[in-house]
Amino acid sequence: EEMFSRQFTQLKLEGISIFLFSACVSLALKYFSVGVSKGNKIKPSAKTNPLASQVRTGEEIRKYWQSDDRDNENSFLKDVLGEEALDWVKSMNNHIMSEMGNPKDSPLYDKILRILDSKDKIPYVTKIFDHYYNFWQDEVNPRGIWRRTKSIALYESADPQWEVVLDVDELGRKEGESWVYKGSTILDLIDNKDDHLCLLKLSRGGADAVVIREFNLKTLEFVSVDPFLLPECKSRVSYKSINTLLIGTDLKDGTSMTDSGYPRVVREWQRGTPLDAKNTKLVFEGEASDVAVSGYMSRHREFIYEIRRRSITFYTSKSSIALPSSASKGEVEWHELKLPLGAEFDQFCDQLLVTLRSDWEVKPGLTFSKGSLLAVPIVDFVKNDVNASFVQLFAPTETCSLESHTITKDYVILQLLDTVKSRYVFWNYSTSSLEWLFVGQEQEAVIRGGYISAVDEHESNLYWLTTNSFVQPSTLLLGNAESGPAGIASAKLLKSLPPQFDAKDLVEKQFMATSEDGTLIPYFLISHKDLEFNGENPTLLYGYGGFEISMTPVYSGIIGSCWLNTKNHCYVMANIRGGGEFGPKWHQAALRENRKLAYDDFIAIAEDLIKRKVTTTKRLGIRGGSNGGLLMGNMFARRPDLFGAVNCLVPLLDMKSYHKLLAGASWVAEYGDPEKPEDWEFLQKYSAYHNLDPNKTDYPPLLMTTSTRDDRVHPYHARSFVKRLLDIYYSNTDKKSPPSHILYYENLEGGHGGAADNKQQAFMTVLYLEFFKRIIG
């Protein structure tokens, strides 16, 4: 899992969130020749819909779309592979190709593909047993190879002597499947450390649902005798022993999965027995309304615990832990972990590391604030509850929050964000004295992206340090936690990404915009050092603002070489509320009925860019995907006057039905429940699908992209929004075919990431870059 996470992070580091690039965009070669006015807007026709012409206010617009004959008018698009739906998709894909041409013919395509396939990329590794594993994609291996080398010394050499473990392309050809590698679960238990087994996760076309197959890392073959094999599902698995799995999967019995489409029960499955309800032992179950239920083995060093967890909502959970029974030798007793519902925890030796999402009054006189990181001995906490010995490893301030933490054998390393700048903090834990020691922290917080991860958290205090910025290429260093914060500066350079663009004249600066309620909202501006503040600079503004995810600096060869390579081009990253840049409080400020604050923040940044004369409306393009796609939809529907072009990717847009589609029910804690009238009262105000003006045809140019194989956010959201937008256009004009300013592309593969391999990513990346280049300059 960690290795896949690191490879996924690599995509982000080298491609500025290319996991969201499900676009379409070589598209603009013909853009101005097909009827877009000089101001990038379509002039409204005198012809209007007589019923719609009575609609004026936002409330009237929403009522208009919720009438009986319109509420479900595009429901046929929910049938992902339905003939009528796919006919519509194909027609829109043909439209965008006829308007814009094939992205592969753009000079940007080969340039981007060379970056994605570059042999100069850093091959990040994870130690598994006695080897260092890397997942690699290039032009020869578009779906990738899982490979390994024997030592750090070999890894840092010019020739790591890679050994191929699994060739995903070859496997797909052999089996006639469009396999995408989704990571692995390792048999990481002390008694079985020499067995070298793992569970490989393979996705068809990039979907979240995976097929799980057992693999032997000694023979480099799939296990053939009594293997563990799970069919396609959003399963959760963990080895309990070499012959027992803890599983959550769909057994087709009507009770195995939650309403969100994730496991509802945990079963023990013995090797060599059928995978069904009769032959697996039910050990734990949650409610259908839960987001997910899981059971797993947690290990750090010699300490191993079995844990069961109910994720009640996206942000609340209840967990229990097994400890040796005091009454029966060899047996265990289950104990509830009496933590606040919103708390997250993981294991360090015999301790729990607890991250708080809400203030916690443990007992009178002892309260920890939300965003804190606590350490508490597991047995002490189970036995003594509130009287256990807590140590506060981090306390948040107004500007400083905990972004993440990493464990090595004896150390916990905190990554803090101080006004969205990075700082590392080191703590040491002694299992002999049972004491925590504050080692120190970096003196200055700096504009820096990257992360720290342990080389081998069970055996050593070495760590991998990846660092970069908007203008500094990624580097991979090897550090030692025993050196404390001083070890950051003295870490050994192992690998570095050569510059992928000329950054000597580029600068990265942080500014503050003032939101409507007076809150200061930070954002990063990357531009030429001699930028003229004349209001004429084409500017690309990226935003997300949800799920406590922080938008931090990242080096992108694509943005640098294909956008910032033009002197007056600017790139902006927004740090709006709803994200995690200032901890849980920043996220919670924009939940549910307060979602408007995230949109106010994004608007404030756009207006600040215009006020500073960085850009102007016609030169300002915006981009976001998934939850950021909902942001884009709201900007498009509610402030079309503010933006010159909009790129909306794999979005949520219909907030009346989102909870019934795929994983949508799991996000009710973030957005609200449209089944409840009091929730729909505020939800409808930012349901972009319900806020399109039926009389309006002068919306800014839109590029909407999604994926047929997205089994997280249903493609219906993107489909129906564009279909409704087209219907508005047709009813207000004498046109009967899609206009050049409404562009839609649906990739048949790619899942929620939008692309299954580098060629698809290059295709889609070209689409959005050409889209912006041709429209905003």
N, C-alpha and C positions, 0 to 999 in steps of 0.2 A: 504494500500500500504506500509506504513512504517513498519507494523508488518511483512509482507512478506519479505520486504527488510532485516529486522533484522534476520529472520529465515534463509534467504539465506546467510547472512553474517556468521551466526553460522556454516553453512556447511563449509564455507571457513576457519573459525577459527579452527574447529575441524578436518578438513580433507584436508587441503592445496589444495584448489581449486578443490574439488572433483566434482564440477559441470562440469568440463571438462573431467572427467574420463569416457570416453566411450571406454574403451580399451578391451584388450583381453589378458590374460597373465598368467595364471597358466601354461601357454604355454611352459615354458622353461624346464620342467622336463626332456623332451627328447631331448633338443636342440642339445647338442654336439653329440648325438648318431645318428643324422640324416644328417650328412655330412658337418657341418660347420667346416672350417679349424681352426687350433689353433689360427691363427691371426684374427679370426672372419670375414674373407673375403672369397668370392667364387672366385676361380681362373678362369680367363677367358679361354674359349675354343679357339682352333685354328680356329674353324669354324666361319665365319663372314658373315654378310649380304653384298653382293657385292655392293648394292646401298649405304648402310649406311657407308661402309668402306671408302668412299670418304669424309665423314664428319669429320672435325677436330676442327675448331674453334667454339666458342660459337655462333657466327653469323650464321655459316653454320648449326649448330644443330637446331637453331630456324627456319631457312628457310626449313630445311628438314621436320620438323613436321607441317609446315604450307602449305605444298603442298596439292593440291586438294584431293588426295586420302587418306590423313592422317588427315586433319584438323578436320573432323567430324567422325573419325573412331569409336569412342566410344560413340557416341551420344545416342545409345540405353540405356545407363546407366542413362540418365536423366529422363527416365520414372520411377519415384520412385517405383511404385507398378506394373510395367510392368512384364509380365511373364519371358521374356528373361533376364531382369535385375535381378529379384529376383532369377532366377535359378543360375546366376553367383554368387550372394551374398551367396546363400546357399552352393554352391560348395566351396567358399572360407572359409565360417564359418566351414564347415566340414573339410576342409584342416587343419585349425588351431587347431581344436579339435583333429584330428588324430595325429598331430605332437606333441602337447603339453599336451594333456589330459584335463580333466575337472578341471577348476579352483577350484571348490568346494571340490576337493580331496586334495588340497594343505593345509598344516597346517596353512598357512597365512589366508585362507578364514575365518575360525571361529574366528581367532584373530582380523581381521579387522572388521568383523560383530559385534563382542562384543564391539568394540570401537564405531562404528556407532550407535548401539542400546543401548549403556550404559545408565543406569539410573542416572549416575553421570554427564551427560551432563548438562550444565547450561540451564534451561528453560527460555530463554529470553522472556520478555513480552512487550506488548504495551497497554497503557491505552486507552480504547474505552468506552466512556460514563462513567459509574460508576464501571467498572470492569477492570481487567488486564488480557489480552488475550495472550495465548501461542499456538504455533503450534508444535506438538510433534510427533516424529516417533520413533518406537522401534520394537522389534521382534513381539509384539502382534499387533501393528498398523503400518504395513509397509508403507501404504500410508498416515497415520497420522490422528491425532485427533486435532481439534481446541477446546481449552478448556479455562477456565477462573477461576480466583479467585477474591475475593471481595475487598482485600486491600493489601497495601504494607506490613503491619504487618503480614498478613497471608502468603503472598508470601515468605517472608524471613524466615518463620518458617519451621520446618522439615515436617510439613503436611499442604501444602497450601490449602487443601480441594478443589481440582480441580472439576469443573463442566464441563462436556462434552457439547460443543456447537454443534459440527458436527463431526461425525465419517466418514471419507472419505472412508475407506475400506468398511464399512457397506453400505454406499450409493452406492458405485460401485457394490457391490454384488446384491443389491436390484434392481438396474437399468440396470445391465448387461453391465456396462461401466468400462473402465480402467481409472478412474478419478485420476488426480493429482491436488492437491490444488495449486492455483496460486495467492492467496491474495484476498483482498476485497477493495471496495470503500465505504466509510462511508457517511451517511447523516449527515454532520457536519456543519449545518447551525443553527444560533442562534434561529430562529423561530421554528425549528423542533428538538431541542436538546432532547426532551422527546419522540420522535417517535422511536428511536432505530432501524432504518432500515439500511441495507447495501446491496451491490451488490457483491455476491460471484462469483469468477472466477474459473472455473473448466476446466482443459485441458485434452484432450484424449491422454494418453500416454506420457504427458510431452511436447507437442508441444507448440509453442508460441500462436497459435490461441486458444481462450477460449470460452466456453459457459458461459454466464453471467445470474445469477438467483438471484432474490431479496429474502432476508432473514430477518426475524424478530428476533432481538436479545433480545426481551422480552419473546416471546413464544418459541423461539428456533426452529422455523419451517420456511420452505419456505413459502413466501406469497402466499396465494391461491386465493384471490379475486383481480382481476385486477392486477396481478403482472407484473413487468418489467422483460422481458425475451428476451435475445438476442442469436441467434444461433451462432454456431462456427465461429469465425472470429478474426482477430487482431483488435478488437474494442477498442475505447476509450470512456469512459462514465464519467459523473459527474452529481450529483444531482444539479438542479437549484432550485427546491423546492420539497416538498414531492410528488407532483404529476407531476413534469416535469423533464425530463432528457435532458441534452445536450449529444448528441450521435454522434459518427462517426463510421459507420459500413457499411458492404457491403449489399446494398439493391438489388443487382443483376440487376441494371439498366445500367451498363456499365460506370457510371460516379462517383461512390461512392468512389473508391479507387485510390491511386496513382500508378505510375509504380513500386514503391517499395513494394506495397502490404499493405499499411497502409491507414487509412481514408483520403479522399480528401475534404470532406464536413462535416459541422457541422449542425445538425438538432435538433430542439426541438420536443420532443416526449411526448405527454400527456398520462397520465395513462388511461388505458381502451380503447385506440384507436389502430388500426392495425399498425404494424411496416412496413410501405411501403412509397414510395416517395409521394403518394397522400395524406396520412394522417399525415405526419410529416412536420414540417415547416422548410424550408431551411433558415438558418440564416447566413451562412458563407461558403465560398468555396475558395480553392486554385487551383493550377495548377496540371495537371497530373504528371508533372516533379518534383513537390515537394516531399520531403521525406514523410511528413505527415502534417495533419491539425488537430487542436484541439480547443475545447472550454471548459472552465471549470470555476468553482467558486473557488476563492482563499480567504481564511479566516485566519486572525490572530487576536485573541481577538475579539473585537467588530467590527473590520474593515473587510468588505466583498466586494470583487470586482469580476466582471465577466471579463474574459480575453479570447481573441481569438488569435491564434498563427498559423502562417505558418512556418513550418520548411522547408526552401527552399533547403538546403543541410543538411548534418549531423551536420555542424558547423555554419550555418547561418540561421537566422530567422527574421521574422517581426511580431510584436505583437501590439495589440490595447487593450484598457481598457475602460470600461463603467463607466462614472461618472454621477451623477444626473444632469438633464437638468436645465439650468438656465432659460429656457423659459416656460417649461411645467412641472408642478408639477406631480411627480409620473413617469415621463419619464426619459430616460437616453440618453446621447450623447456619441458617440464613438470617442475616441482619439487615434491616432497613438502614440506609444512610440518610440520616435526618438532616438533610441540607435544604436550603431554600429551593423552591421548585425551579427557579431560573438559574441555579448554579451549575457550572460545568466543573468536571473534575477529571484528573488523570492520576497515575501512580508514579511515585518516586520512592524506590526502596520500600520501606514499610510505612510510607507516608501517603496521605492524599494531598494533592495540590488542587486547591479549590479556587475557581474564578467566579466572582460574584457579578450577577447582572442586576441585583437590587441590594439596597441596604439591608444588613442582617444584624438585628439585635440578638446576639447569642444569649445574653442574659443581662439583667440590669447592670449598667456600668460598663458593658462590653458590646460595642457596636462597630461593625466594619462597613465601610461605604461601598456602594456599587462600583465595580471596576477594580476592586482589590484582588490580590492573589494571596491566599493563605496556605500554610502547611500545617497538617495535624496528623499525629500518629494514628494509623488505622484502628488498631486494637483499642487504643485509648479513647478514640472517638466513639467506637461502637459500644464500649462498656460505660463510659462516663458522660457521653453526650455533651451538653453545654459546658461541663466542667473539665473537658479535655484541654490539653495544652496547645493553644493556637500560636503560630508565629506569622506575622504579617510580612510577607516578602515584598509587597508593593502596595502603596496607597496612592490613588490618583489625585491629581490637582486639577485646577481649572483648565490648564493647557496640556497636561501630560497624561497619557493613557498607556495601558499595556496592550501592545499589538499582538504579541505571542510570547511563548517561552519554550525553551528546549532543554532537555536533560542529557547529561553525560553520566558517567559512572558515579561521580561524586559531586557534581555541580548542577545548578539550575541557572540557565542564562536567560535573562529577560530582554526582549526587544521592546523598547518604549518608543512612543511617538510623542514628541514635544512640539506642538504646533505643526504637526505632520512632518517633523524632522526626526531622524533616527538616532537612538542612543542605546548602547548595550550595558547591562548590569549583571554582575556575577555574585552568586551565593554558593557557599560550600556547606555540605551536610556530612557530619561524621557519624557513622553507624556505631562507633565505639563509645563516643561521649554522648551521642544522641542530641547534638547541638547544631544549630544553624549559625553560620558565620557570614556576615556581610563582607565580601571581598572588595568591592568597589564598583565604580561606574565610569564611563567615558566622561570627560569634562565637558565636552561640547556636543550638542545635538547638531547633525549635519543633514543637508539634503542628500538623501541616499536611499536607494532601493536595495533589495537583496534579503538574505535570510541566513540563519545559522541552523545546522543540523548535526547531530552526533555521528561520528564515524562508527562507533560501536558502543552504544549506551550501556551495555552490560559489562564491558571489559576495559574501557579506556576513557580518558577525558579529552581526547582529540575531537575536534569538530571541523566540519566543512563551513567555510564562510564565503558566501557569494555576495558580491557588492557591485553596484553600478549606480549611475544617475541618468538623467535624461540625455546627457552629452558625453558621459564616460562609459566606455564599453564594459561589459561584464568581466569580472575576474573571479577565479576560484582559488581560495587560499586554504591552507591547513593550519589551524591554530590549536592551542592547548589551553583548556580552561584553567589549568593550574597557574598560568601566567596572569590570570585576571584580565582587567580591561587593557592593561599594557600589551597583552598578547594580540589584541586586534591590530595594532600598528605593526607588530613584529611577525605577524602570521606569514607563513611561507607561501609564496606564489607557486601554484601548481599549473594552472591553465589560464589563459586570457583570450578573450575574443578580439581579434584585430579590429581596428576601427572600420565600421561599415559605411561611414560617411565622414565628410570633412566637418568637424565640429569646432575648429579653432576660432571661428567668428560667431559661434552661437553662445547664448547665455541662458541660464535658467534662473528665474526670479519668482519670488512668492509675493502675492498681493492679497489684500483683503477687500471684499465687497461688503456692503451693508445691506442686509436683507430687510424686508418690509417691516419686521418687528424689531429692528435695530441690532440683531445679532450679526457679528462679524464672521464672514464666510471666507476661508482661505482658498486660494487657487494658485496653480503654477502656470507661468507663462514661459514658453521656450521660443526664442526668436533670435534674429541676427542682432549683434551688439550695437549696430548702427541703425536700428529700426527707426524709420520716420513715423512719428505719431501724427499721421495725417488722415486717419480714418479710412484708408484705402487698402489695408493689408488683409488679404484672404486669411481667415482664421478658422481653425477647426477646434471646436469645443467638445470635449468628451465628458460624459457624466454617468453616474450610476445611482448612488444614494439609497441603498437599501441593505437589509440583512446584516448590518453591522460589518460590512466589507469596506475596508479602507482603500482609497485610491492613492497609491504612493509612487514615487519616482521609479521609472523603469526605462532601460535603454532599448530603443527600437531602431534597428537598422532600416526597417521599412519606412517608418515615419521620417527618419533622418534623411534617407537617400531619395525618397520619392515625394516628400512634402516640404520638409525644411530646407531642401537643397535649393529652393527658390528664395532669393534674398528677402522678399517681403512677406513670406509665408510665416504664420504663427501657429503654434500648437498649445492648447490650454487643457489642463486637467482640473476638474472641479472637485472640491471636497465638501459637498453639501450634506446637510443633515439626513439621517437615515443610514449613513455609512458608519464606520467604526473609528474615524480619525481621532475622536476625542473620547472614545470608550462607549460604554452602554448608554450614557446619558445622551450622546450625540445621535445614536441610533433611535433610542426611544422617543426622542423629541419629535420624530416624524412618523410614528406608527399610526395606523388606523385613521382616526378622524383628523389627525395632525399631519397627514401626508402632504397637505398643501404647503407646509413649511419647506419641504424639500424642493418643491417646484418654485416657491418664492426665492429660494436660495439660488437656484440655477438661473432664474430670470435676473436676479440681482447681479450675478457674475457677468451675464451677457450685457446688461446695461452698463456695468462698470467698464467693460472692455470698450464699449462705444463712448462712454464719458471720457475715458483716458485717450480716446482717439487712436486706439489700437486698430479698430476696425469700424465697420458700419453694418447696418442690417443686411444689405445686399451682398456683403463680403463675409458674412458670418454663417458658417455651417456647423451643424450639431450632429452628434452621433452617440448612440447608446444601445445596449442590447439586454434582453431578458427583463429584469426589473428596470434597467436603463431604457429598454424599449417602451415601457409604460411611461417613463419620463419623457421620451421623445414624442409619444402619442399625445401627451398632454400639452407639450410645447406647441406641437403642430395644430392641435384643435383650439387651444386657448390663447396662444400668442403668435398667430401666424404672421403678424406684423413685425415681429422682432428678428426673424431668421430668414436667411437667404436660401437655405437648402437643409433638408432633414434626411438623415440615414437612420432608419429604425430597424433593429435586428432582433430576430427570434423573440418577439415581444409578448407581454400580456397587454391586452387592450379592452376586452369585454369583461368588465369586472362584475357583471351580473351573473355570468355563467362560469367564471374561471374556476370556481371551487368544485365543479363537477367534471372538469376536464383533466385527465392524467393526474399529475402530482399536485394539482391546484389546491386540494383540500388541506395540504400540509402548510399552506401559506396564510391560512385564515388569521393566525396570530399577528402576521405582518400587516395585513390589509383590512380585515374585517370579514364578517359573514353576511353575504347578501341575502340569505334566507331570513335574517332578522331585520325587521323594518327600521329599527333604530340604527343599524349598521348601513343598510342600503341608503339611508338618508344622506350619509356623507360619502359612501362609496360611489354613488352615481355622479358625484361632482368631479371625480377624477377617473371615471370610466371613459376613456378617450373615445371609445366606440359610440357612446351615447352623447357625446358633446360636439360632434361634427355638425356644422350649421347647414341645414338643407337648402339654404339660399345662396351659399357661398361657393364661388368657383375660383377665387383668387388666393388659394392656399399656396404656400411655397412649394417648389419642386420636392417630391418625395421619392426616396429609394427605400422600398420595403423588402426585406429578405427573411426567409425562414427555411426550415428543413422538413421534408416529409418524414424523416426518421427521428425527428425530435419527439421523444417520449417523455419529456419533462414539461415543456411549455407547448401546448397544442398548436399546430400550424393554423388552426381555425382563427386564432386571434389576428394574425397577419392577413390571412385570406379575407375574412369578413370585413375588416377595416378598409382594405383597398376596394373590395366589392362595393361597399356602401359609398365610398368616396367617388367611385365611378358612376354609381347610380345618381348621385347628386349632380355630377357633371353632365350626365345625359339629360336629366330632367330640366336643367337650366340652360341648355344649349341645343342646337339642332344636330349635334354630333352623335354618332352611333358606334364609334370605335374608340378605344382607349387613347387618351392624349399623351403627348410626349413628356408631360411633367408629372405623370403618375406612373411610376415604374415599380415592377414587382418581379422578384425572382425566387423560386423555391428549388433548393437543391434536393435531389432525391436521396442523398445520403448525408452523413455528418452529425446526426443527433443534435443535441442542444448546442454543441460546439460549432455546428454549421459546416464542417468540412471533415472528411475522413482521412485525407492525406495532404501532402504539400501542394500537389497540383490543384486540388480543389481550393485550398487556402489561397494560393496565388491567384486563381481565377476570381475568387470572391473579393480579394483584397484589391485587385486591379479595378474591379467594378466600383467600389466605393471611392477610391482615390480619383479615378477618372470622372466620376460623378461630381465630386467637389471641384476638381480642377476646371472643368468645363463650365460650371455654374457660378462659383464664387471667385474664380480666377486662379 
